[in-house]
Amino acid sequence: MRKIIFILVALIILGISGYFTVMYYATFSEGYRSGELIKISNKGIVFKTWEGELSQGIAGAQIFKFSVMDSEEKVIQQMKDLQGEYVKVTYVERYRTFPWWGDTKYYVTEVEKEDSPFKVK
């Protein structure tokens, strides 16, 4: 009976560990989005996370919400500097998120300034 309980507990621990390992390392998709960077903020009560919004349409018709990991200090500083500018972001989408990572499943890893297609020359 002890052997069965030990095996059952070991399987449960392995299952939970496997689940969190997949959620931590696996990505669902990765890609690029362009738009006007309209928001970057550090928010939260227990876990402070960096959250942002990218307007992809005229008058904010389509908003792309994303998070930035605390370890991405360079990206956070670039976003602070590029607030209100037209930018292109590189992101990864995760299956799930942890509360200390951010509110969304989208995590920006790079940002660069681009010329807006809406500018009249």
C-alpha positions as CSV (number, residue, x, y, z in Angstrom):
1,M,0.0,0.0,0.0
2,R,2.9,2.4,0.8
3,K,4.4,1.7,-2.6
4,I,1.2,2.6,-4.4
5,I,0.8,5.9,-2.4
6,F,4.5,6.8,-3.1
7,I,4.1,6.1,-6.9
8,L,0.8,8.1,-6.9
9,V,2.4,11.1,-5.1
10,A,5.5,11.0,-7.4
11,L,3.2,11.0,-10.5
12,I,1.3,14.0,-9.2
13,I,4.5,15.9,-8.5
14,L,5.9,15.0,-11.9
15,G,2.6,16.0,-13.6
16,I,2.5,19.4,-11.9
17,S,6.2,20.0,-12.6
18,G,5.8,19.1,-16.2
19,Y,2.8,21.4,-16.5
20,F,4.7,24.4,-15.1
21,T,7.7,23.6,-17.2
22,V,5.7,23.7,-20.4
23,M,3.9,26.9,-19.4
24,Y,7.2,28.5,-18.5
25,Y,9.2,27.6,-21.6
26,A,6.8,26.8,-24.5
27,T,5.5,29.5,-26.8
28,F,2.3,29.3,-28.8
29,S,3.4,31.8,-31.5
30,E,5.8,34.6,-32.3
31,G,5.5,37.5,-34.6
32,Y,5.5,41.2,-35.3
33,R,3.0,44.0,-34.9
34,S,3.2,47.7,-35.9
35,G,1.3,50.6,-34.6
36,E,1.4,53.7,-32.4
37,L,2.6,53.0,-28.9
38,I,-0.1,54.6,-26.8
39,K,0.6,53.2,-23.4
40,I,3.4,51.7,-21.3
41,S,2.9,51.5,-17.5
42,N,4.2,49.7,-14.4
43,K,1.1,48.4,-12.6
44,G,0.0,46.0,-10.0
45,I,-0.4,45.7,-6.2
46,V,1.4,42.5,-5.3
47,F,3.2,41.9,-8.5
48,K,4.4,45.0,-10.4
49,T,4.3,44.2,-14.1
50,W,5.0,46.3,-17.3
51,E,1.9,46.6,-19.5
52,G,1.4,48.4,-22.8
53,E,-0.9,49.1,-25.7
54,L,-0.3,49.5,-29.4
55,S,-3.0,51.2,-31.5
56,Q,-3.2,49.4,-34.9
57,G,-5.9,51.4,-36.4
58,I,-7.3,54.9,-36.9
59,A,-8.5,56.4,-33.6
60,G,-7.6,53.3,-31.6
61,A,-10.1,51.0,-33.4
62,Q,-7.9,48.0,-32.8
63,I,-5.7,47.8,-29.7
64,F,-3.0,45.2,-29.1
65,K,-2.3,44.8,-25.4
66,F,1.0,43.3,-24.3
67,S,3.3,42.8,-21.4
68,V,7.0,43.2,-21.0
69,M,9.1,41.0,-18.7
70,D,11.0,42.9,-16.0
71,S,14.2,41.4,-17.3
72,E,13.8,43.3,-20.6
73,E,15.1,46.6,-19.2
74,K,16.4,47.7,-22.6
75,V,12.9,47.2,-24.2
76,I,11.2,49.0,-21.3
77,Q,13.5,52.0,-21.6
78,Q,13.0,52.1,-25.4
79,M,9.3,52.1,-25.0
80,K,9.4,54.9,-22.5
81,D,11.4,56.9,-25.0
82,L,9.2,56.0,-28.0
83,Q,5.8,56.8,-26.3
84,G,3.4,58.2,-28.9
85,E,5.6,57.1,-31.8
86,Y,4.9,54.5,-34.6
87,V,6.8,51.4,-33.7
88,K,7.3,47.7,-34.7
89,V,7.4,45.2,-31.9
90,T,8.5,41.6,-31.9
91,Y,6.5,39.4,-29.5
92,V,6.0,35.9,-28.3
93,E,2.6,34.5,-27.3
94,R,2.5,32.0,-24.4
95,Y,-0.2,29.4,-23.7
96,R,-0.8,30.8,-20.2
97,T,0.8,33.4,-18.0
98,F,1.8,33.7,-14.4
99,P,0.7,36.7,-12.2
100,W,4.2,37.9,-11.8
101,W,4.8,38.0,-15.6
102,G,1.9,40.2,-16.6
103,D,-1.8,40.5,-17.5
104,T,-1.6,39.3,-21.1
105,K,-0.3,36.2,-23.0
106,Y,1.7,38.5,-25.3
107,Y,5.3,39.4,-24.3
108,V,7.3,42.0,-26.3
109,T,11.0,41.1,-26.7
110,E,12.1,43.9,-29.1
111,V,10.9,47.3,-30.2
112,E,12.1,49.6,-33.0
113,K,10.8,52.9,-34.4
114,E,9.2,52.8,-37.9
115,D,7.8,55.4,-40.3
116,S,4.1,55.7,-39.9
117,P,2.1,54.8,-43.1
118,F,-0.5,57.5,-42.0
119,K,1.9,60.4,-42.3
120,V,1.0,62.8,-45.1
121,K,4.1,64.0,-46.9
